Amino acid sequence: MKSIIKFILISLLIISLKGQGFTNIGSAGANFLQIPAEPVGAALGNSYVAHVKGVEGLYWNPSAIAFSEGTEVILSTVDWIIDTRISFAGVTHSFDFGTIGLSVTALTMDDMEITTELNPNGTGQFFGAGSYAVGLSYATRVIDRFSFGATIKYVYEYIWETNGSAIAFDFGSVYITDFHNLRIGMRLANFGGSVTFAGDPIDNKAAEIQNSGATYVNDPRLERVSKEYSLPQTFNVGIAIDPLSTKNHRLTLLASAVDPSDNDTQIIFGTEYAFNDLVFLRGGYKSGYDEQDFSFGVGLKYDLAGIKTQFDYAYSAFGILGGINFISLKVGI
């Protein structure tokens, strides 16, 4: 019990420290880092921080990869809103000294046509945009019931001929108790520097109005960069408990508090039912979100020629924007 109290006090301390420097709602950039990129956690309403175990922890809680066995690989894709797509790939391998993982998250979209005041229907020229994060993670079991992990990641975004990048860190831990397998997890994500966009289109342009129309030339005396913005730092603390756990059935209840630097605190609930550790039914509910509320999903785990294989699907309601579909394939060797 003393260990649990210490764990909770540490969580509250981190929340208070985080709140001292990040109070501006809607002020952060690189918001693709906050989009759920994996279906199990998405089905649970993102209340996965204490329940996650294995390679999925590369996204939800780096300390969870300490429970990986051998080599695990995950591939996930999400049809996000307005013809955008989130892709996530990760691999972990367990060593005697701990577990190491590598992950890639990408937000991609089709090229878009450039429009101007003179050509509101399009100029015939196109521009691209995208956001990427590459992470290297390490986790270990400090003791059998306590794990700690960290991720260092490189964040890169571009639009047209401008781009920006930053280095960020994730930290996480999970503590397991004897009381109905109660787990307490926490994660501090995207702790790090700020991003400033630079590139030719941001350089100062001077317009010369001519009879034939407007043309633009560079002013060599000035150079402009975008306003510096912070990454979307997020602190997440949650619990997971198994009120039902038999040979063939398991019921897990989850609750989580998410405190992002650019928004209000949200409370999330989730539940998972497992039959024979082969079939999984999941559901979640988010409180405090403008458009998102209910989510659900299913999972199927099986051995294929000695290779542990798991397929997961999730659906998340997104208000007037419709629904979001998540799919992943996980393989363990």
N, C-alpha and C positions, 0 to 999 in steps of 0.2 A: 504493500500500500504506500509506503514512503517513496518508493521509486516512481509510482504513478503520480504522486503529488509533485515530486521534483520535475517530472516530465511536463506536467501541465503548467507549472510555474515558468519553466523555460519557454514554453509556447507563448504564454501571456507576455513575457518579457520581450520576445521577438516582435510581437504585434505592437507593443508600445514603442519600441525603437523604430520600427518601420514607419509608424504613423507620424513621427517627428519630422520626417523629411519629405513625405509624399502625401499631400492633401488635395491636390488639384484633380478634380473629376474631369475626365476626358482629355487629360494633358499628355498622355504617353503615346509613343509611336510603336512601330513594329508589332501591331496588335495581332498579327497572325500567330504570335507566340501564345496567345490565349485561346486559340481555337482548338477544341478537342480533336486530336488526330488519331484516335484509337477507339474501336467500337465498344469494348467491355466497359471502360470508364464512361463513355458517352451514354451507354444504356443505363448506367447507374446514376445518371445526372451529374457526372463528374465528381461523385463522392467516393473516389477510388483510392485516396491517399493512404488509408490504413489497411486496405484489403488487397492491394495489388501485390503480386508476387511473380518475379521472373522478368523476362525481357521487356514487358510492357512498362516496367518501372523506369526505363530510359526516358519516357515521356511524363509519367505521373508522379514518380517518387524515386530518385536514383538509389536510395537505400534498399529498395525492393529487389534489385538485381542480385543482391547478396544471397538470395534464396534460389537463384538459378542453378541448374544442374547441367554439367557438360557445356554444350554449345546450343544456344537458342537463337532463332532468327524470326523476325516478324516483318511483314509487309502489310501496309494499311493504306486505304484510299478513301477519301471523303468527297462527295459531290457537294461542295459548299454553295453559298448563295451567289446569284448573278453570274452564272457560268464560270465560277472559279473552282479550283480543285486543290485540296490539301492531300499531300502524299507523305507517308512516314515509313521509314525503314530503319531497322535496328538489329544489332547482333551483339550477343554477350558470350563470354567464355569464362568458366570458373577455373581458378588456379588455387594452389594451396594458400596463397597470401591474400586471396580475395577474388572478386569478379571485376572484369574490365568489359566495358561496352562502348560501342560506336553507334551513333544515330544521325540520321539526316531527316529534316523536315522541310518541305517545300510548298509554297503557295504559288500556283501557276495559273495562267489565264491566256486566252487567245489574244493575238495582237488587235489593237483598236485603231480605227481610222482617225487621223488628226482633223479637227474642225477649227475654224477660225471665224472671226466676225465677218470676213469677206466670203468665206466658204462654209456656211453653217451645215451644209449637207455633206461635207467631207472634201478634203484636198486631194485624195488619191494616195496620200502617204500614210504610213502606219507606224505605230510605236508599240513597244512591248513593256511589260512590267512583271516583276516577280519578287518573291521574298524567300530567303533560305536560312537555315540554321544547321550547323554541323557541330555535334557534341561528342566529347570524350568523357566517359564516366568511370568511376571506381567506387566500389562498395565492399564492405566487410562486416562480418558479424563480430561486434566487439565482445559480446557474450552470446550464448545460444539464443537468448530472447531479445536481444537488442542489436539492431543493425544501423549503420550510418553510411551514407553515400554522398558523392558530390559529382557535379558535371561542370566542365568548362566548355563553352560553346562560342562559336564564331557566327555572328548574325550579319547577314548581308541583304540589302534591298536595292532595287533599281527601278527606275521608270524613265523611259526614253533614254536620253544620254546622261542622266544623272544617277548617282549611286551614293550609298552610305553604308557604313559597317561599324560593328562594335563587338567587344568581348563581354560575355555575361557568364554568371555562375548560378547553378542550382545546388541546393543543399537539402538533404532529407534524412529522416530517421523513422524507424518503426520499433515499437516496444510491444512485446507479447506477454500477456498474463495468463494465469491458470484459470481464471474465472470465465467459463464458457468460451475460451480462446479469445478473450477480449484483446483487440489490438488498438494501439494508439499511434497514429502517424502524423508527421508534419513535414511540410515542404516549403522552402523559401526559393522562389523561382525568379530568374531574370535579374539577379542582383549584379549590377555592373555599371558600365559607362553609358554615355549618351551617343546619339547618332546625329550627324550633320550631313545633309546632302550637298553635293557639289558636282559640277560638270558644266559643259558648254551651255545648255539651255538656261542655267541660272546666272551665267555671266551677264553683266549689264548690257542691254540692247538699246540703241538709240534709233528711233524711227525717223526716216526721211520720207516725207510725204511728197510724192511726185504725181504728175498728171496721170500717169498710167496706173497709179495705186500706191500702196505702202510697201517699202522694202526695209529690211532691218540689217544694221551693220554693228559690229562689235565696237565698243568703246574701250580702247586698250588701257585707259586710266583706272578703271574700276573692275572689281571682281566681286560677285555676290555668292554667298552660300546661304542655305536655308537656316532657319532658326534651329538651335540645338534642342533635341527632345530626348527625354529619358525613356528607357525601356519599361515595359509594363510589369513592374515588380509586383509579385503576388505572394502572399503568405496563406497557406492552407493547412488547417489542422482538422483531423477527423478521427472517428472511432468506428470499429467494426466488431460485431459480436455474433456468435453462433448460438442462438437459443435452442436450435434443434440440430443435433449432429449424431447420426447413427451410421451404420455400415452402408446403407443405401440412400440415405436422405441427409441433406444439409440445408438449413435456412440461415442466411446471413442478413443482418440488419446493419445499415450504415448511416452515418450522419457526418456532415462536414461543414465547416465554416470557411468561406473564401473571402479574403480581404485584399482586393487589388488596389494598387496605388492610384488608379485612375477612375475608380468607381466606388460605390457603397459596398459594404459587407453583405454577402449573400449566404443564405443557409440552404443546404442541399441534403436530401434524403434519398436513400437507395435500398434495394433489397435484391437478393439473389437466391434462387432455389436451384440446388444441384441434385440430380438423380444419378447415383452410381459414379459420380465424378465423370460422367460422359455427356449428359445433356444438361444445359443451363438455361434458366429463364430469369430475366433481369428486368427491373423497372426503376425509375428514378423520378424525382420531382425537385424543381428548383424554385426557391422562394427569393424574391427580390430582383428578378430579371424582368425587363420590359416585355420581351416577346417570347422567351423560352419558358417552358414549364415542364410538361411531361415527356418522358422518354422511355423506351423499352428495347429489349433485344433478346437474342437467342445465341446459344453457342453449342458446338458439337466437338467433342474430343475423342480421338481414336488413335490406335497404333496401326501404322501402315508399314509393314515389313520391318518392324522394329524401330520405326521412326515415329516419335510422338507428334501427332498433327492435331491442330485445333483451328476450327473455322468459327468466326464470330461475325454477327450482324447486329446493327443498332439503327433505330429510327428516333429522331429527336424533332418534336414539334417546334416550329419557329414562327408562330403567329401568322401575320399576313404574307410572310415570305414562303409559307408552305412548310415542307418537312425536309430534313436532312438525312441522307442514307450513309452509313458507315459500314465498311467491309474490311476484314483482315484475315490473314493466314499466318499461323504461327507454327514453327517446326522446331522440335528439340531432338538432339542427337546425343 
